[in-house]
Amino acid sequence: MVDAHRTFVIVGAGLAGAKAAETLRSEGFTGRVILIGDEREHPYERPPLSKGYLAGKEERESVFVHEPSWYAASDIELHLGQPAVHLDRDAKKVVLGDGTALPYDKLLLATGAEPRRLDIPGTELVGVHHLRRLSHAERLRKALAGLGRDNGHLLIAGAGWIGLEVAAAARGYGAEVTVIEPAPTPLHAVLGPEVGRLFADLHTEHGVRFHFGSHLTEIVGHDGMVLAARTDDGEEHPAHAVLAAIGAAPRTALAETSGLALVDREHGGGIAVDASLRTSDPDVYAVGDVAAAHHPVLGARLRVEHWANALNGGPAAARAMLGQEVSYDRVPYFFSDQYDVGLEYSGYAPAGGYDQVLIRGDAGKREFIAFWLSDGRVLAGMNVNVWDVTEDIQALIRSKAPVDREKLADPSIPLSALVPAEGA
């Protein structure tokens, strides 16, 4: 009966928000649940936008978290296509763009992130793309199909995960692809030069051209259409479409204007939350791409922009809002598919934070596990075309124990045999 008179509001109708709403109901909350999203689409998952859906291998309907009818059946109130524009923490209400004021007892901010924009001439031209929303993926998918038919060129600014996945999708359509990247290898800040070079080789074998060590300075067009792009080393690259894949920024405007504690951009940005995903306001929580959470196992404050964080963080936040004891300690995890390569990455190994990269298996055949080590301890592991090892990799990370490097590099020794027994 207490719950029936309470209102929980979730701002952000993505995967994290939808899973939080689902968990509130599955945990028995009988009060009012309001889910606010600034897109008109029902909540959907983002990985297909750069993978299966973009490549034309999955249908549009496959991206949605729930059937549209599920929300009414679960008594979830949806406010779609209506952004939250103001948070009044004193009055405990959220104001929408149309002026509607929604009161809350507990509030969850799951506002996500937005793509960083190129700040160069020519970004207003037709054919300049970003990839964050379903509408972006729909537009880009049509563009890639057209480039493939017409032998057109896609230029990608940024060789991170999104840039590489889109490059693979574009080559699948037959488009010509050039990637401009300031660093010396793809994924340089995430994987380091040793493993980054393996991805450069993979994409080069599939016809992608890389231009490392340079920045995009101008997009050149004619009659409003993209024709080429220029870099700061004086080169001009043919392009009929351009994708800006230069990262994303957390959407913290509501938190900032309402005075919630934030993390500065130099340390990853986002809304500061504790291990229970609670902000500096005890009635306000944050989760997903926007949340910079203290990780109780890794001993660092992290902002993780990956699917698994939304999938698992949403339910954790919901339970914390219900007053349950929560310590969100999931090891960061993500996956990627590029051509015939599938991979999973677990852990956290920032640049400068590790002293060795160890390869277990055959990197040449792209069947291996890469480990990032510090003083013999596993910080992160990435399995490439090697499966059913994520649990063991994460156990090695959680143990924080030094491992025998020779055994770690030996594929004949099961990883499970290297995980210390509890209490050892």
Sine and cosine of phi, psi and omega as CSV:
sin_phi,cos_phi,sin_psi,cos_psi,sin_omega,cos_omega
0.00,0.00,-0.53,0.85,0.04,-1.00
-0.90,0.43,-0.72,0.70,0.00,-1.00
-0.86,0.51,-0.59,0.80,-0.11,-0.99
-0.87,0.50,-0.38,0.93,-0.03,-1.00
-0.98,-0.21,0.14,0.99,-0.03,-1.00
-0.96,-0.28,0.48,-0.88,0.00,-1.00
-0.84,-0.54,0.83,-0.55,0.09,-1.00
-0.94,-0.34,0.83,-0.56,-0.03,-1.00
-0.94,-0.35,0.70,-0.72,0.05,-1.00
-0.87,-0.49,0.88,-0.48,0.04,-1.00
-0.99,-0.17,0.93,-0.37,-0.04,-1.00
0.84,-0.54,0.97,-0.23,-0.09,-1.00
-0.98,-0.18,0.79,0.61,0.13,-0.99
-0.98,-0.20,-0.36,-0.93,-0.03,-1.00
-0.89,0.46,-0.71,0.70,-0.03,-1.00
-0.88,0.48,-0.72,0.69,0.00,-1.00
-0.90,0.44,-0.68,0.73,-0.01,-1.00
-0.91,0.41,-0.65,0.76,0.01,-1.00
-0.94,0.34,-0.53,0.85,0.08,-1.00
-0.90,0.43,-0.71,0.70,0.03,-1.00
-0.88,0.48,-0.69,0.73,0.02,-1.00
-0.86,0.51,-0.69,0.73,-0.05,-1.00
-0.93,0.36,-0.61,0.79,0.06,-1.00
-0.82,0.57,-0.69,0.72,-0.01,-1.00
-0.95,0.31,-0.67,0.74,-0.03,-1.00
-0.92,0.38,-0.41,0.91,0.06,-1.00
-1.00,0.07,0.00,1.00,0.12,-0.99
0.99,-0.11,0.17,0.98,0.02,-1.00
-0.93,0.37,0.79,-0.61,-0.08,-1.00
-0.95,-0.32,0.04,1.00,-0.01,-1.00
-0.99,0.17,-0.22,-0.98,-0.04,-1.00
-0.99,0.15,0.76,-0.65,0.06,-1.00
-0.87,-0.50,0.86,-0.52,-0.04,-1.00
-0.88,-0.48,0.79,-0.61,-0.01,-1.00
-0.89,-0.46,0.87,-0.50,-0.10,-1.00
-0.93,-0.37,0.76,-0.65,0.05,-1.00
-0.66,-0.75,0.65,-0.76,-0.02,-1.00
-1.00,0.09,-0.09,1.00,0.14,-0.99
-0.99,-0.11,0.42,-0.91,0.02,-1.00
-0.99,0.15,-0.26,0.96,0.01,-1.00
-0.96,0.29,0.50,-0.87,0.17,-0.98
-0.93,0.37,0.35,-0.94,-0.05,-1.00
-0.80,0.60,0.69,-0.72,-0.02,-1.00
-0.67,-0.74,0.22,-0.98,0.03,-1.00
-1.00,-0.08,0.56,-0.83,-0.10,-1.00
-1.00,-0.01,-0.48,0.88,-0.03,-1.00
-0.78,0.62,-0.65,0.76,0.00,-1.00
-0.89,0.46,-0.34,0.94,-0.05,-1.00
-0.91,0.42,-0.44,0.90,0.06,-1.00
-0.92,-0.40,0.01,1.00,-0.04,-1.00
-0.87,-0.50,-0.93,-0.36,-0.18,-0.98
-0.87,0.49,-0.71,0.70,-0.02,-1.00
-0.92,0.39,-0.71,0.71,0.00,-1.00
-0.88,0.47,-0.60,0.80,-0.03,-1.00
-0.97,0.23,-0.09,1.00,0.00,-1.00
0.99,0.13,0.24,0.97,-0.04,-1.00
-0.99,-0.13,-0.21,0.98,0.00,-1.00
-0.77,-0.64,0.52,-0.86,0.01,-1.00
-0.99,0.11,0.35,-0.94,-0.04,-1.00
-0.84,0.54,-0.64,0.77,-0.09,-1.00
-0.90,0.43,-0.35,0.94,-0.08,-1.00
-0.95,0.31,-0.25,0.97,-0.10,-0.99
-0.99,0.11,-0.25,0.97,-0.15,-0.99
-0.99,0.17,0.60,-0.80,-0.05,-1.00
-0.93,0.36,-0.68,0.73,0.01,-1.00
-0.68,-0.73,0.35,-0.94,0.21,-0.98
-0.88,0.47,0.58,-0.82,-0.01,-1.00
-0.81,0.59,-0.56,0.83,-0.04,-1.00
-0.94,0.35,-0.30,0.95,-0.05,-1.00
-0.89,0.46,-0.57,0.82,-0.11,-0.99
-0.92,0.39,-0.71,0.71,0.04,-1.00
-0.92,0.39,-0.65,0.76,-0.01,-1.00
-0.90,0.43,-0.48,0.88,-0.01,-1.00
-0.99,-0.10,0.10,0.99,0.01,-1.00
0.85,0.52,0.69,0.72,0.10,-1.00
-0.98,-0.19,0.86,-0.52,0.02,-1.00
-0.99,0.13,0.83,-0.55,-0.01,-1.00
-0.97,-0.23,0.72,-0.70,0.19,-0.98
-0.84,-0.54,1.00,0.01,-0.07,-1.00
-0.99,-0.17,0.49,-0.87,-0.02,-1.00
0.93,0.37,0.38,0.92,-0.08,-1.00
-0.67,-0.74,0.98,-0.19,-0.06,-1.00
-0.95,0.31,0.50,-0.87,0.19,-0.98
-0.99,0.13,0.82,-0.58,-0.11,-0.99
-0.93,-0.37,-0.22,0.97,-0.04,-1.00
-0.44,-0.90,0.66,-0.75,0.08,-1.00
-0.86,-0.50,0.88,-0.47,0.05,-1.00
-0.96,-0.28,0.99,-0.17,-0.08,-1.00
-0.97,0.26,-0.45,0.89,0.03,-1.00
-0.93,0.37,-0.71,0.71,0.02,-1.00
-1.00,0.09,-0.16,0.99,-0.03,-1.00
0.82,0.58,0.88,0.47,0.05,-1.00
-0.53,-0.85,0.46,-0.89,0.07,-1.00
-0.92,-0.40,0.74,-0.67,-0.01,-1.00
-0.96,-0.28,0.75,-0.66,0.00,-1.00
-1.00,-0.03,0.17,-0.99,-0.04,-1.00
-0.87,0.49,-0.46,0.89,0.01,-1.00
-1.00,0.00,0.13,0.99,0.02,-1.00
1.00,-0.07,-0.14,0.99,0.02,-1.00
-0.89,0.45,0.76,-0.65,0.04,-1.00
-0.95,-0.30,0.83,-0.56,-0.04,-1.00
-0.91,-0.40,0.87,-0.50,0.01,-1.00
-0.97,0.23,0.41,-0.91,0.06,-1.00
-0.59,-0.81,0.46,-0.89,0.22,-0.98
-0.99,-0.11,-0.65,0.76,0.14,-0.99
-0.76,-0.65,0.57,-0.82,-0.05,-1.00
-0.78,-0.63,0.68,-0.73,0.09,-1.00
-0.88,-0.48,0.83,-0.55,0.07,-1.00
-0.99,-0.11,0.92,-0.39,0.02,-1.00
-0.79,-0.62,0.77,0.64,-0.18,-0.98
-0.99,0.17,-0.14,0.99,0.13,-0.99
0.95,0.30,-0.49,-0.87,-0.04,-1.00
-0.67,-0.74,0.23,-0.97,0.03,-1.00
-0.78,-0.63,0.53,-0.85,-0.06,-1.00
-0.91,0.43,0.64,-0.76,0.09,-1.00
-0.95,0.32,0.60,-0.80,-0.08,-1.00
-0.98,-0.17,0.55,-0.84,0.13,-0.99
-0.95,0.32,0.75,-0.66,0.01,-1.00
-0.96,-0.29,0.92,0.40,-0.04,-1.00
-0.64,-0.77,0.32,-0.95,0.07,-1.00
-0.89,0.45,0.59,-0.81,0.11,-0.99
0.98,-0.18,-0.02,1.00,-0.06,-1.00
-0.95,0.31,-0.20,0.98,0.02,-1.00
-0.99,0.13,-0.12,0.99,-0.06,-1.00
-0.93,0.37,0.51,-0.86,0.14,-0.99
-0.91,0.42,0.71,-0.71,-0.02,-1.00
0.97,-0.25,0.00,1.00,0.10,-0.99
-0.99,-0.10,0.83,-0.56,-0.15,-0.99
-0.85,-0.52,0.43,-0.90,0.26,-0.96
-0.80,-0.60,0.29,-0.96,-0.01,-1.00
-0.68,-0.73,0.97,-0.25,0.05,-1.00
-0.55,-0.83,-0.58,0.81,-0.10,-0.99
-0.93,-0.38,0.27,-0.96,0.02,-1.00
-0.87,0.50,-0.63,0.78,0.02,-1.00
-0.89,0.45,-0.58,0.81,0.07,-1.00
-0.89,0.46,-0.70,0.71,-0.04,-1.00
-0.92,0.40,-0.61,0.79,0.04,-1.00
-0.88,0.47,-0.71,0.70,-0.01,-1.00
-0.92,0.40,-0.68,0.73,-0.03,-1.00
-0.94,0.35,-0.61,0.79,0.02,-1.00
-0.87,0.50,-0.69,0.73,0.05,-1.00
-0.90,0.44,-0.64,0.77,-0.01,-1.00
-0.91,0.42,-0.67,0.74,-0.01,-1.00
-0.90,0.43,-0.66,0.76,0.04,-1.00
-0.88,0.48,-0.65,0.76,0.03,-1.00
-0.92,0.40,-0.66,0.75,0.03,-1.00
-0.89,0.45,-0.63,0.78,0.02,-1.00
-0.90,0.44,-0.65,0.76,0.02,-1.00
-0.92,0.39,-0.59,0.81,-0.16,-0.99
-0.98,-0.22,0.19,0.98,-0.05,-1.00
0.84,0.55,0.65,0.76,-0.05,-1.00
-1.00,0.08,0.22,-0.98,-0.05,-1.00
-0.94,-0.34,0.76,-0.65,0.17,-0.99
-0.97,-0.26,0.78,-0.63,0.11,-0.99
-0.95,-0.32,0.78,-0.62,-0.02,-1.00
-0.92,-0.39,0.82,-0.57,0.10,-0.99
-1.00,-0.05,0.96,-0.27,0.02,-1.00
0.89,-0.45,0.82,-0.57,0.00,-1.00
-0.94,-0.35,0.73,0.68,0.14,-0.99
-1.00,0.01,-0.26,-0.96,-0.05,-1.00
-0.88,0.47,-0.72,0.70,-0.02,-1.00
-0.89,0.45,-0.72,0.69,0.00,-1.00
-0.85,0.52,-0.69,0.72,-0.03,-1.00
-0.94,0.33,-0.63,0.77,0.02,-1.00
-0.91,0.41,-0.63,0.78,0.05,-1.00
-0.93,0.37,-0.61,0.79,0.06,-1.00
-0.85,0.53,-0.70,0.72,0.02,-1.00
-0.90,0.44,-0.68,0.74,0.03,-1.00
-0.89,0.45,-0.68,0.73,-0.02,-1.00
-0.89,0.45,-0.66,0.75,0.04,-1.00
-0.91,0.41,-0.52,0.85,0.07,-1.00
-0.89,0.46,-0.51,0.86,0.07,-1.00
-0.99,0.13,-0.22,0.97,-0.02,-1.00
0.99,-0.13,0.12,0.99,0.01,-1.00
-0.96,0.27,0.50,-0.87,0.16,-0.99
-0.98,0.19,0.63,-0.78,-0.11,-0.99
-0.73,-0.68,0.76,-0.65,0.16,-0.99
-0.84,-0.55,0.72,-0.69,0.00,-1.00
-0.90,-0.43,0.82,-0.58,0.05,-1.00
-0.98,-0.19,0.82,-0.57,-0.07,-1.00
-0.61,-0.79,0.83,-0.56,0.00,-1.00
-0.90,0.43,-0.53,0.85,-0.03,-1.00
-0.97,0.23,0.21,-0.98,-0.02,-1.00
-0.98,0.19,-0.24,0.97,0.05,-1.00
-0.58,-0.81,0.31,-0.95,0.15,-0.99
-0.89,0.46,0.48,-0.88,0.12,-0.99
0.80,0.60,0.53,0.85,-0.15,-0.99
-0.86,0.50,-0.70,0.71,-0.05,-1.00
-0.95,0.31,-0.43,0.90,-0.07,-1.00
-1.00,0.01,-0.73,0.69,-0.13,-0.99
-0.95,-0.31,-0.28,0.96,-0.08,-1.00
0.99,0.10,0.15,-0.99,-0.11,-0.99
-0.93,0.36,-0.56,0.83,-0.08,-1.00
-0.88,0.48,-0.78,0.62,-0.04,-1.00
-0.99,0.15,-0.53,0.85,0.04,-1.00
-0.84,0.54,-0.62,0.79,0.00,-1.00
-0.89,0.45,-0.52,0.86,0.02,-1.00
-0.90,0.44,-0.59,0.81,0.03,-1.00
-0.96,0.27,-0.55,0.84,0.10,-1.00
-0.88,0.48,-0.69,0.72,0.00,-1.00
-0.90,0.43,-0.67,0.74,0.00,-1.00
-0.84,0.54,-0.77,0.64,-0.07,-1.00
-0.96,0.28,-0.56,0.83,0.04,-1.00
-0.89,0.46,-0.65,0.76,0.04,-1.00
-0.87,0.49,-0.46,0.89,0.01,-1.00
-0.99,-0.11,0.24,0.97,0.15,-0.99
1.00,-0.05,0.11,0.99,0.04,-1.00
-0.99,0.17,0.67,-0.74,0.05,-1.00
-0.98,-0.22,0.77,-0.64,0.04,-1.00
-0.96,-0.28,0.56,-0.83,0.11,-0.99
-0.76,-0.65,1.00,-0.06,-0.09,-1.00
-1.00,0.03,0.36,-0.93,0.10,-1.00
0.96,0.27,0.40,0.91,-0.02,-1.00
-0.59,-0.81,0.34,-0.94,0.03,-1.00
-0.90,-0.44,0.54,-0.84,0.13,-0.99
-0.95,0.31,0.73,-0.69,-0.03,-1.00
-0.88,-0.47,-0.38,0.93,-0.04,-1.00
-0.29,-0.96,0.62,-0.78,0.16,-0.99
-0.96,-0.29,0.83,-0.56,-0.11,-0.99
-0.98,-0.19,0.69,-0.73,-0.01,-1.00
-0.64,-0.77,0.07,-1.00,0.07,-1.00
-0.56,-0.83,0.75,-0.66,-0.04,-1.00
0.81,0.59,0.61,0.79,0.07,-1.00
0.99,0.14,0.01,1.00,-0.05,-1.00
-0.94,-0.33,0.52,-0.86,0.02,-1.00
-0.95,0.32,0.71,-0.70,0.06,-1.00
-0.86,-0.51,-0.54,0.84,-0.08,-1.00
-0.26,-0.97,0.12,-0.99,0.08,-1.00
-0.64,-0.77,0.57,-0.82,-0.03,-1.00
-0.91,-0.41,0.52,-0.85,0.03,-1.00
-0.89,-0.46,0.24,-0.97,-0.13,-0.99
-0.96,0.28,-0.03,1.00,0.10,-0.99
-0.99,-0.14,0.19,0.98,0.07,-1.00
1.00,0.01,0.00,1.00,-0.02,-1.00
-0.99,0.15,0.50,-0.87,0.13,-0.99
-0.86,-0.51,0.76,-0.66,-0.12,-0.99
-0.89,-0.46,0.73,-0.68,0.04,-1.00
-0.90,0.44,0.63,-0.78,0.00,-1.00
-0.34,-0.94,0.74,-0.67,0.15,-0.99
-0.95,-0.30,-0.19,0.98,0.10,-1.00
-0.45,-0.89,0.49,-0.87,-0.02,-1.00
-0.75,-0.66,0.72,-0.69,0.12,-0.99
-0.92,-0.39,0.82,-0.57,0.13,-0.99
-1.00,0.02,0.95,-0.31,0.00,-1.00
-0.84,-0.54,0.87,0.49,-0.15,-0.99
-0.94,-0.35,0.42,0.91,0.08,-1.00
0.97,-0.23,-0.01,-1.00,-0.05,-1.00
-0.69,-0.72,0.45,-0.89,0.01,-1.00
-0.90,-0.44,0.69,-0.72,0.00,-1.00
-0.90,0.44,0.63,-0.78,-0.03,-1.00
-1.00,0.02,1.00,-0.03,-0.15,-0.99
-0.94,-0.33,0.18,0.98,-0.13,-0.99
-0.84,0.54,-0.72,0.70,-0.01,-1.00
-0.87,0.49,-0.70,0.72,-0.01,-1.00
-0.91,0.42,-0.68,0.73,-0.06,-1.00
-0.91,0.42,-0.74,0.68,-0.05,-1.00
-0.94,0.34,-0.34,0.94,0.01,-1.00
-0.99,-0.10,-0.02,1.00,0.11,-0.99
1.00,0.05,0.27,0.96,0.07,-1.00
-0.95,0.32,0.46,-0.89,0.00,-1.00
-0.94,0.35,0.72,-0.70,0.00,-1.00
-0.87,-0.49,0.25,-0.97,0.13,-0.99
-0.97,-0.25,0.69,-0.73,-0.05,-1.00
-0.94,0.35,0.38,-0.93,-0.11,-0.99
-0.88,0.47,-0.55,0.84,0.00,-1.00
-0.87,0.49,-0.40,0.91,0.02,-1.00
-0.95,-0.32,0.39,0.92,0.09,-1.00
0.97,-0.23,-0.26,0.97,0.02,-1.00
0.94,0.34,-0.08,-1.00,0.05,-1.00
0.97,-0.23,0.04,-1.00,0.02,-1.00
-1.00,0.01,0.80,-0.60,-0.01,-1.00
-0.95,0.30,0.81,-0.58,0.06,-1.00
-0.72,-0.69,0.37,-0.93,0.05,-1.00
-1.00,0.02,-0.16,-0.99,-0.06,-1.00
-0.92,0.39,-0.28,0.96,0.07,-1.00
-1.00,-0.09,0.14,0.99,0.04,-1.00
0.94,0.34,0.37,0.93,0.05,-1.00
-1.00,0.00,0.67,-0.74,0.03,-1.00
-0.99,0.13,-0.18,-0.98,0.07,-1.00
-0.93,0.37,-0.19,0.98,0.12,-0.99
-0.97,-0.24,0.85,-0.52,-0.09,-1.00
-0.90,0.44,-0.25,0.97,0.02,-1.00
-0.98,-0.21,0.09,1.00,-0.03,-1.00
-0.82,-0.57,0.76,-0.66,-0.01,-1.00
-0.86,-0.51,0.30,-0.95,0.06,-1.00
-0.61,-0.80,0.52,-0.85,-0.10,-0.99
-0.44,-0.90,0.36,-0.93,0.07,-1.00
0.99,0.12,-0.48,-0.88,-0.10,-1.00
-0.85,0.52,-0.45,0.89,-0.10,-0.99
-1.00,0.08,-0.26,0.97,-0.15,-0.99
-1.00,-0.08,0.77,-0.64,0.12,-0.99
-0.97,-0.26,0.99,-0.16,-0.18,-0.98
-0.98,-0.21,0.60,-0.80,0.14,-0.99
-0.95,0.30,0.84,-0.54,-0.03,-1.00
-1.00,-0.09,0.90,-0.44,-0.11,-0.99
-0.92,0.38,-0.40,0.92,0.01,-1.00
-1.00,0.03,-0.72,0.70,-0.07,-1.00
-0.99,0.14,-0.28,0.96,0.06,-1.00
0.93,0.37,0.50,0.86,-0.01,-1.00
-0.61,-0.79,0.35,-0.94,0.10,-0.99
-1.00,-0.04,0.85,-0.53,-0.10,-1.00
-0.83,-0.55,0.59,-0.81,0.22,-0.98
-0.88,-0.47,0.92,-0.39,-0.16,-0.99
-0.94,-0.34,0.85,-0.53,-0.06,-1.00
-0.97,-0.23,0.84,0.54,-0.06,-1.00
-0.73,-0.68,0.40,-0.92,-0.06,-1.00
-0.80,0.60,-0.73,0.68,-0.08,-1.00
-0.89,0.45,-0.53,0.85,0.02,-1.00
-0.92,0.40,-0.63,0.78,0.07,-1.00
-0.94,0.34,-0.67,0.74,-0.04,-1.00
-0.88,0.48,-0.69,0.72,-0.07,-1.00
-1.00,-0.05,-0.50,0.87,-0.04,-1.00
-0.95,0.31,-0.59,0.81,0.01,-1.00
-0.84,0.54,-0.78,0.62,0.06,-1.00
-0.88,0.48,-0.61,0.79,0.01,-1.00
-0.89,0.45,-0.68,0.73,0.02,-1.00
-0.89,0.45,-0.65,0.76,0.00,-1.00
-0.87,0.49,-0.68,0.73,0.00,-1.00
-0.92,0.40,-0.61,0.79,0.05,-1.00
-0.90,0.43,-0.64,0.77,0.04,-1.00
-0.88,0.48,-0.49,0.87,0.01,-1.00
-0.99,0.14,0.00,1.00,0.05,-1.00
1.00,-0.05,0.11,0.99,0.04,-1.00
-0.98,0.22,0.42,-0.91,0.06,-1.00
-0.97,0.26,0.88,-0.47,-0.05,-1.00
-0.78,-0.62,0.74,-0.67,0.17,-0.98
-0.76,-0.65,0.99,-0.16,-0.12,-0.99
-0.98,0.20,0.98,-0.22,-0.13,-0.99
-0.81,-0.58,0.45,0.89,0.05,-1.00
-0.87,0.50,0.71,-0.70,0.10,-0.99
-0.93,0.36,0.78,-0.63,0.01,-1.00
-0.80,0.60,0.67,-0.74,-0.09,-1.00
-0.56,-0.83,0.64,-0.77,0.20,-0.98
-0.49,-0.87,0.20,-0.98,0.01,-1.00
-0.68,-0.73,0.34,-0.94,0.03,-1.00
-0.51,-0.86,0.50,-0.87,0.09,-1.00
-0.79,-0.61,0.82,-0.58,0.03,-1.00
-0.62,-0.78,0.91,-0.42,-0.06,-1.00
0.84,0.54,-0.83,-0.55,0.00,-1.00
-0.99,-0.15,0.30,0.95,-0.01,-1.00
-0.95,-0.32,0.81,-0.58,0.15,-0.99
-0.88,-0.47,0.59,-0.81,-0.04,-1.00
-0.53,-0.85,0.38,-0.93,0.13,-0.99
-0.73,-0.69,0.65,-0.76,-0.01,-1.00
-0.82,-0.57,0.74,-0.67,0.05,-1.00
-0.79,-0.62,0.64,-0.77,0.11,-0.99
0.93,-0.36,-0.27,-0.96,-0.07,-1.00
-0.47,-0.88,0.93,-0.37,-0.02,-1.00
-0.70,-0.72,0.99,0.17,-0.05,-1.00
-0.92,0.39,0.41,-0.91,0.04,-1.00
-0.82,0.58,0.75,-0.66,-0.03,-1.00
1.00,0.07,-0.11,0.99,-0.04,-1.00
-0.99,-0.11,-0.07,1.00,-0.01,-1.00
-0.78,-0.62,0.37,-0.93,-0.03,-1.00
-0.89,-0.46,-0.06,1.00,0.02,-1.00
-0.41,-0.91,0.60,-0.80,0.20,-0.98
-0.91,-0.41,0.86,-0.51,-0.05,-1.00
-0.93,-0.38,0.74,-0.68,-0.01,-1.00
-0.96,-0.28,0.79,-0.62,0.07,-1.00
-0.92,-0.40,0.92,-0.40,-0.03,-1.00
0.92,-0.40,-0.37,-0.93,-0.11,-0.99
-0.93,-0.38,0.99,-0.16,0.01,-1.00
-0.91,0.41,-0.54,0.84,0.00,-1.00
-0.88,0.47,-0.60,0.80,0.04,-1.00
-1.00,0.02,-0.01,1.00,-0.04,-1.00
0.84,0.54,0.71,0.71,0.15,-0.99
-0.73,-0.68,1.00,0.01,-0.13,-0.99
-0.37,-0.93,0.18,-0.98,0.18,-0.98
-0.83,-0.55,0.78,-0.63,0.10,-0.99
-0.98,-0.20,0.72,-0.70,0.05,-1.00
-0.88,-0.47,0.67,-0.75,0.10,-0.99
-0.96,-0.27,0.85,-0.53,-0.14,-0.99
-0.88,-0.48,0.47,-0.88,0.16,-0.99
-0.67,-0.74,0.88,-0.47,-0.06,-1.00
0.80,0.60,0.61,0.79,0.05,-1.00
0.99,0.15,-0.02,1.00,0.01,-1.00
-0.99,-0.12,0.64,-0.77,-0.02,-1.00
-0.98,0.18,0.88,-0.48,0.08,-1.00
-1.00,-0.05,-0.57,0.82,-0.05,-1.00
-0.39,-0.92,0.39,-0.92,0.06,-1.00
-0.57,-0.82,0.62,-0.79,0.02,-1.00
-0.78,-0.63,0.90,-0.43,0.04,-1.00
-1.00,-0.08,0.82,-0.57,-0.05,-1.00
-0.91,-0.41,0.91,-0.40,-0.05,-1.00
0.81,0.59,0.46,0.89,0.15,-0.99
-0.80,-0.60,0.79,-0.62,-0.21,-0.98
-0.87,-0.50,0.25,-0.97,0.06,-1.00
0.89,0.46,0.60,0.80,0.03,-1.00
-0.83,-0.55,-0.06,1.00,-0.08,-1.00
-0.86,0.51,-0.66,0.75,-0.02,-1.00
-0.88,0.48,-0.68,0.73,0.00,-1.00
-0.93,0.36,-0.64,0.77,0.04,-1.00
-0.87,0.49,-0.71,0.70,-0.01,-1.00
-0.92,0.39,-0.54,0.84,0.05,-1.00
-0.92,0.40,-0.62,0.79,0.07,-1.00
-0.89,0.45,-0.65,0.76,0.02,-1.00
-0.91,0.42,-0.72,0.70,-0.04,-1.00
-0.91,0.42,-0.53,0.85,-0.06,-1.00
-0.91,0.41,-0.51,0.86,-0.05,-1.00
0.85,0.53,0.34,0.94,-0.05,-1.00
-0.99,-0.13,0.59,-0.81,0.09,-1.00
-0.88,0.48,0.58,-0.82,0.01,-1.00
-0.90,-0.44,0.40,-0.92,0.11,-0.99
-0.96,0.29,0.92,-0.40,-0.12,-0.99
-0.91,0.42,-0.59,0.81,0.02,-1.00
-0.90,0.43,-0.66,0.75,0.03,-1.00
-0.94,0.35,-0.61,0.80,0.02,-1.00
-0.89,0.46,-0.55,0.83,-0.02,-1.00
-0.99,0.11,-0.14,0.99,-0.09,-1.00
-1.00,-0.09,0.95,-0.30,-0.04,-1.00
-0.90,0.44,-0.27,0.96,-0.01,-1.00
-0.98,0.22,-0.24,0.97,0.00,-1.00
-0.98,-0.17,0.87,-0.49,-0.02,-1.00
-0.86,0.51,0.66,-0.75,0.04,-1.00
-0.86,0.51,-0.55,0.84,-0.02,-1.00
-0.87,0.49,-0.45,0.89,0.00,-1.00
-0.96,0.28,-0.26,0.97,-0.02,-1.00
-1.00,-0.10,-0.15,0.99,-0.01,-1.00
-0.99,0.16,0.85,-0.52,-0.02,-1.00
-0.88,0.48,0.58,-0.82,0.09,-1.00
-0.92,0.40,0.53,-0.85,0.01,-1.00
-0.87,0.49,0.75,-0.66,-0.01,-1.00
1.00,0.03,-0.11,0.99,-0.02,-1.00
-0.97,0.25,0.00,0.00,0.00,0.00
